[in-house]
């Protein structure tokens, strides 16, 4: 809510501070005193276009400052911080927000948000969460179809809330299935091409049957086969030294003779016996090496040029796999992952059929949910229209009828399949038209007052400002306007610029714009009224005379009536 506003050199107002606060604040004043400058100043703080014509004559610039009470962690505070400003914590989750705007006589302007300079657009961004202004030249808060639909849904209570939640769940489920099915069908050619390429790759890999580590083993075999003759000569020479087939002394024979010589005397000396055992071990090891060389030579003799060709051919096959898939290991891995992917791709036809059936079921559920939501909205629309119409009759619009039309939307969405329009027929026989076009300027404020009063409990707004809400009425109708403003002030802050005592009487806070004149320049200020001063202002509003006893008596009666409803 707005705690305070200060206006300097704005219109005829030289310097005025408006203590506003909670509840209903009425602003009155003589014609030409500058009451509407309060609304103009508020508009500047809400990001409306700056006009140098609003600068007071002879002044360099006009300035408007405002202090708002906002939730410390709410959306307004978050947007202020995004803009580089901040709010001032007060405790208990509340904070103060400072906004400012200046307009020079040349038309240049500057805005401040939370103590930091910011574009005027930031003020406009904050406006919807701070204040709603209803006046002859202002657009409606519920001007958009989506805003009217949301207001109706909140007014409808649990039945509409439940139906809308069920519809949203059905909508999300249908959209998810539809998107998946669309992706499958749209990518069908690409997926078929992918499947064909996978089949060819898998067939090639299966035909090659690669084994992990096979490349290294083939490389070793190729190296041995390429040097087979040298290897054979070396092995034969070594074998001959170890174990000769002729009478030439060899290592095995010589070690055997040495072992036998030592065994003959081993009983006489333990140390020599131990040496004899070492010689015996050398003989055994020499024999093992000789046998290993014999086996190596036999294996080498079995290999030939044909085996080297086979190894080279196999290495060529594996090299081809590596070129195609990055490495042989990657080709082996593709056998597993590619086969699984191929099963998935081959299942597309069945998946499309299953998804199609599921989407049809989801569409049927969505249709049912949409019908239920439409029915709930139609019922709520009838109640809302009747309630607002009743309010209009009490606000000097006895023949007006407000209806809330729920019609099929050409663009269904997550909100449902309905368009919602608030329509007004100002008199019998008139075609219902959108509220903004179905009422005159003065009537429009009263129509919006009636709507706001009815939906206040379910669609609260922090602050309402009404300008010209009492245009063209008086007497009992004006009293009813005052009553409804007071009722609206039970859930929101309400500020009304009025020229009727019957409206001002219901305000808990009464401010008056006082016009001063030094003979050359008119300068106005703002003063809060209480007690006798308020009675005098009420008398002036009633009769034009602030000291008329009859008017003062009537003023006191009105004030008492106003106090009785607060």
Buried (B, 14 or more C-beta within 10 A) or exposed (E): BBBBBBBBBBBBBBBBBBEBBBBBBBBBBBEEBBBBBBBBBBBBBBBBEBEBEBBBEEBEBBBBBBBBBBBBEBEBBEBBBEBEBBBEEEEEEBBBBBBBBBBBBEEEBBBBBBBBEBEBEBBBBBBBBBBBBBBBEBEBBBEEBEBBBBBBBBBBBEBBEBBBEBBBEBBEBBBEBBEBBEEBEEEEEEBEEBBEEBBEBBEBBEEBEBEEEBBEEBEEBBEBBEEBEEBBEEBEEBBBBBBBEEEEEBBBBEBBEBBEEBBEEBEEEEEEBEBBEEBBEBBEEBBEBBEEBBEBBEEBEEBEEEBBEEBEEBBEBBEBBBEEBEEBBBBBBBBEEBBEBBEEBBEBEEBBEEBBEBBEEBBEBBEEBBEBBBBBBBBBBEBBBBBBBEBBBBBBBEEBBBBBBBEEBEEBEEBBBBBBBBBBBBEEEEEBBBBBEBBEEBBBBBBBBBBBBBBBEBBEBBBBBBBBBBBEBBEEBBBBBBBBBBBBBEBBBBBBBBBBBBBBBBBBBBBBBBBEEEEEEBBBBBBBBEEEBBBBBBBBBBBEEBEBEEBBEBBBEBBEBBEEEE
